[in-house]
Amino acid sequence: MSTPVRCTWPVKALDVAYHDTEWGVPVHDDRTLFEFITLEGAQAGLSWSTVLAKRAHYRAAFQQWDVSAIAGFAPAQVDTLMQNAGLVRHRQKLVSTIGNARAFLAIQDAFGSFDAYLWRFVDGIPIDQRLTASSQVPTQTAISDAISKDLKARGFRFVGTTICYAYLQAVGLVNDHLVSCFRHDEVARDQTAHHRLDAR
């Protein structure tokens, strides 16, 4: 059986599994949206492979991504998190996760869900860039600039435009699979189905 053609970045087994099943698929679950904005922030200065390897540890440490519970973490819990070798032990990143949870709850209150807030930046329609080479994959766009600016104004940290663009790729607001990648068309179908359901 021939090996499918993939994007160039997945190398390790976890990368491949993530690329083949999650990357670029539209996400509408608020817990998952918070998970990814946290993990993308944790990645700053590190590789995505490193963060994926720690993903289960993050899920356990952060109450299965119960945002209300995380928002209630006390300063002493940050000290406990700093002792957890399964996490990226960067105090400001850990502190920001708690502050971001509080800002996330405020967005849910204002918009009904974080999902509703986020997807309005693309008018509810995923962007398929139909890229043909890795060199064409952007690190930021006007949309990631706008989201970064707005999130920062709402109290989020570790949400620079590059982090926000990686987030958009992860949760399916953009499809940056190369057109030669076997997942490109599959994700495009998922995105089309998403739009049809959203339009009902």
Secondary structure, 3 states (H helix, E strand, C coil): CCCCCCCCCCCCHHHHHHHHHCCCCCCCCHHHHHHHHHHHHHHCCCCHHHHHHCHHHHHHHCHHHCHHHHHCCCHHHHHHHHCCCCCCCCHHHHHHHHHHHHHHHHHHHHHCCHHHHHHHHHCCCCEECCCCCHHHCCCCCHHHHHHHHHHHHCCCCCCCHHHHHHHHHHCCCEECCCCCCHHHHHHHHHHHHHHHHHCC
